[in-house]
């Protein structure tokens, strides 16, 4: 199932206050390298490289003579730190330019940058077929603990590196059904075709939604529920704030694309003749296991379900609260169904290597929009302290997102949310002028 994720890296950067004068940058680098080496001894998968056995079954090779090791870079910038500028901070440079990772690429790469004001940024880039954000954070927290020279609780380190999340869900008997939104091709699809959208010129548009605006948006969308229920008992009785934000952003992006004649429907998108847009919502299913949440010591890898909500295009094109309410309730209904433990078990069984041939090449998920919500993760957690204080900020480094991608994460301690909308360069102005988006959100960048 990991092979369904394109062979790309994702990067997180953490910004830290200047260290005390007693801590030189050389001492900091030496300590970071020493503690990183110790942490890697505990997380064996991170020192390998990703290979295929020739039958498109992927594995992590820990005995590779050509293994490059873990790159560790340092750069001293003769410029002050600016919080919203992330270009050049990633450990692999600009992933959009470097393209898919090869079998020679390391699973993990680290870069440390110090600015003229002595602010320090630490970036970690990880192969997405090996780990999701939760597992990466588990490793980073252990590395930081070692950097602080504190005692490790070895019970939090997984003692089983097998990549079989299905063991946490009910057994699935019989032939699994094709999960919603997935298409099976008779012939393998070239990876260049699959990644075609990743290399389209895009621009991120970053928005802040205050805590009060989020609450008001949810209240406004809930107020239209009774009008659209029509006595249907399957209609959810509630929506989450994430559902509301997803509906707001999905409508704004769809309208921006529709109002620009230069945006093409690339491979994988719905046809212009169809009446729906497919929203892919990436969900962490650790909390959905029947026996309790899958903990850090239970599993290291990807625990992501790529759910698909088919939304009426007319509702997305309408910049009204009632249409956006219908979108939000459709999203909630889809998630309620697809994230039931039995359906996750079917999802995992469907993607087991012995069930499909060349899954990454013959399958694709229909999507016009992709949503990823990181609000459940605290990227400024005190556990991410390498010896001179917790991060001032944690954020994705960007560089490898496809158009139609929306990334939501916590803002500051006030409860505000920051939402990054990645759209085709041709429709940025249309997005920034969207009336409903501007009603609830404030554009930052």
Secondary structure, DSSP 8 states (H G I E B T S, - for coil): -GGGS-S-EEEEEEEE----TTS-HHHHHHHHHHHHHHHHHH-GGGGSEEEE-SSS-EEEES--TT----EEEEEE-SS---TT--TT-STTS-HHHH-S--TTS-SEEEEEEE-TT--EEEEEEEETTT--HHHHHHHHHHHHHHHTT----GGGS-S-----GGGGS----S-----TTEEE-SS---HHHHTGGGGS-EEEEEEEE-HHHHHHHHHHHHTTHHHHHTT-TTS-S---HHHHHHHHHHHHHHHHHHT-TT----TTS--TTSSEEEEEEEEE-GGG-TTS---TTT--S--EEEEEEEEEHHHHH--SHHHHHHHHHHHHHHHHHHTSHHHHHHHHHHTSTTT-SSHHHHEEE--SEEEEE-TTS-TT-TTS-SSS---SEEEE--S---TTEEEEEE-STT--EEEEEEEEGGGHHHHHT-HHHHHH-EE--
